[in-house]
Amino acid sequence: MYRFKQVHPLVNFIYFLIVIMITCMYIHPVIEIISCVFAVAYNIFINGFEKTKNNVIKFLCFGFIIIAINVLFNHEGITPLYYFKNNNAITLEALIFGVNMSIMIIAVIMWCIFFREVMDDERFFYLFSRSMPRTTLVASMVMRFIPVFNERFKDIRHFRSRIFSGNKTDKISINGVNNKKNINSINDKKNINSVNNKKNINSVNNKNNKTIKTIKNRIPGNGYLLNIKEDARILNCMIGWSMENSIDISDSMQARGYTGHKKTSYELYRFRARDFVLIMFMLIFLLMFVYITAFVFYGDFLYSFYPMFSIKKTIYNIYIYILFSIICLIPVIV
């Protein structure tokens, strides 16, 4: 996997282009599941299980919205599951189509996250800075801006929760009785005289433990509406910060000569024989996949969602699934 990052940037770009293109163009349910499984597995390997799990949970919430919209507004299909008062039905086919579309979108997003981890700004600049300097610069800034915006939002939310969580909890948390340095100062012989007895120490520690539980991940307010208002205030601050930051970046870039025509790259990537072999390997497998699905096994690769969901089950479909799996396994093969 780590060797995949060391190949030429053109190899990485062609690989992600092929995989995302197949995922978006072929809405076959099995193809979408294979693509999503490989994308999630690569993200777990690169970013770890916890971070990938949190991302998948967020995207699943978005997927449920897509499923709900498709089920409520699309009534095609011959298998009704529930009828509304206006005789519109929730159909099984609409539900399956919504699930399939949500899997496709989650897979594409996970591939884009993996793409961002492999194709950093320098590699992206190396490929497109000469042909499309302004577009490349804007794209790299956007890819960097989104995670920075998310981290800054979390920081501001955490600081505001500490400030507005209450006077008593602020005093205890500011005094830092539970902090290791202050515990050491209390346990130190010089500060023993400042504490009356052990009961006071235990009571303060118990109070502090309670306040830590109430402070942790808490936003001012007792309901979801107040939490939404607080997030809206933070978002307003973030928009102002992003506008000021963009002005500072533009002034700095202009002062450093980014308006010039010639662009150079910090890294020098050499196109080796291994890179040529990988590109030819990917293109050959792509042509084989397109040719087999479009001409050879076209009748066996048929599937339909409406009016009734059906997938033609033949032995030739397994060949197509194996072929696509080999394409997805290229980072491991390298």
Buried (B, 14 or more C-beta within 10 A) or exposed (E): EEEBBEBBBBBBBBBBEBBBEBBBEBBBBBBBBBBBBBBBBBBBBBBEEEEBBEBBEEBEEEBEEBBEEBBEEBBEBEBBEEEEEEEBBBBBBBBBBBBBBBBBBBBBBBBBBBBBBBBBBBBBBBBBBBEEBEEBBEBBEEBEBEEEBEEBBEEBBBEBBBEEBBEEBBEBBEEEBBEEEBBEBBEEEEEEEEEEEEEEBEEBBEBBEEBEEEBEEBBBEEEEEEBEBBEEEBEEBBEEBBEEBEEEEEEEEEEEEBEEEEBEBEEEBEEEEBBEEBBEBBEEBBEBBEEBBEEBBEEBBEBEBBEEBEBEEBEBBEBBBEBBBBBBEBBEEB
